[in-house]
Amino acid sequence: MVEYSLQLDSVFGSLADPTRRDILRRVARRQLSVGQIAADYDLTFAAVSKHLKILEKAKLIIKRRHGKQQLVQLAPRAFASADEYLEWYRQLWENRLDSLEEYLEQSKGGSA
């Protein structure tokens, strides 16, 4: 349970940063080299590398070496734990809204 919680903290912490979310959006489309990723930001190469390390630690991306290049691709499995977590809340609120709707329908019927 603690490991699951730490993984979620890592995923949501990674997603809290707009630059990291943008990197994920880009590598979701296609695999990119670190240089290709860095070229689109007004950041130092070291800063982009730091963002990539955070994403890699959260297991949201996979980095691998191909010759002299480091290639980055999305690792969708990490999103599954976040999706499960959010799904629980989605179900909770859907149930509450359904109950509210039912209550309002009954109230409307009773006052007519």
Secondary structure, DSSP 8 states (H G I E B T S, - for coil): -HHHHHHHHHHHHHHTSHHHHHHHHHHHHS-EEHHHHHHTSSS-HHHHHHHHHHHHHTTSEEEEEETTEEEEEE-THHHHHHHHHHHHHHHHHHHHHHHHHHHHHHHHHHH-
